[in-house]
Amino acid sequence: MATENRMVSCFLSVCTVLLTLNCVAQSNTVSAGGDCTGAGGSASFSVGQIDFIAIDVAAGSAYLGVQQPYELFETNTLNENDQFSLTIGPNPVNGQLIVHSTQALPLQTYFILQDEAGKMLSSHPIVSESSMIDISSYAAGMYFLNIISAEKTINTFKIIKH
């Protein structure tokens, strides 16, 4: 009897191991997806997937399994004279965010970076037409970048940090 129980236990263990090695499970619940095939190759996609693997090499980068939205969102514009236009990028961002103006900004222009709750995370003057803001040390989420000149908010941008 003991030998028979041992054989059944061994058989079940082997079957369990073999079955789990061949199982492929979906790690995310996504709303849609599909496969695309063309002369240049094929790709699979899903809508709503939030997990990814980043591969960086000298020739470029690949983000596997990520849905990457591209969003520029202005919440406020008080540029009465249209003297300059501000742009930010990349958005979403991982490390460095670039603020670019078409012309030189007034001397008292600075930015304030805030989290979703409105807590000020950093504030620095903008001294050139292109300024870099390092947000690599912050957690993934949504942030607001306020551009202020002469104590008036010129623009407020919504930033997505991956």
Secondary structure, DSSP 4 states (H G I P E B T S, - for coil): -HHHHHHHHHHHHHHHHHHHHS----SS--SEEEEEEETTEEEEEEES----EEEEETTEEEEET--------EEEE--TT----EEEE-SSBSSEEEEEESSPPPTT-EEEEEETT--EEEEEE--SSEEEEE-TTSPSEEEEEEEEETTEEEEEEEEEE-
